[in-house]
Amino acid sequence: MTEVKRKDRETIESLLRRFSRKVQQSRILKIARKKQDREQVKSKTQRRERALYNIRIRKEIDRAKKMGRFDEEVLREIKKRMGND
């Protein structure tokens, strides 16, 4: 962790400049930005469960559309009933 203490009679601008330089030298921002875009890899079981959930939801939506009663309220109800993963 980067830490910078204010010196006697040091202006805020110079303190901020020293802090910015320390952060750049420590490469904290570079590492943080690299991790920011990375998506967590899901396990095979999690991917399978999500796919099965999507299939069940799709079937229920199609059934509701065929019956002519599909809207946002019905969608919320379906997701609530399925467990809303």
C-alpha positions, 0 to 999 in steps of 0.5 A, a space after each residue: 500500500 502506498 503511503 505519503 505523509 505531508 511534510 512541514 509547509 508542504 502544499 496540497 498540490 505538491 503532496 498530491 504530485 508526490 502521491 501520484 508519482 508513488 502510485 505510478 511507480 508502484 504500478 498499483 493502477 496498472 494492476 487494478 485496471 488489468 484486474 478490472 476488466 477480467 471476468 471471473 471464470 465460472 466452473 463447469 457446474 455453474 455454467 451448466 446450471 445457468 444454461 439449464 436455468 435459461 432453458 427453463 425460463 425460455 420454455 416458460 416465456 414461450 408458453 406464456 406468449 402462446 397463451 397471449 398473456 406475456 408481459 413484464 409482470 408475468 416475466 417477474 413471476 416466472 423468474 421468482 418461481 424458478 428461483 431467480 438465479 
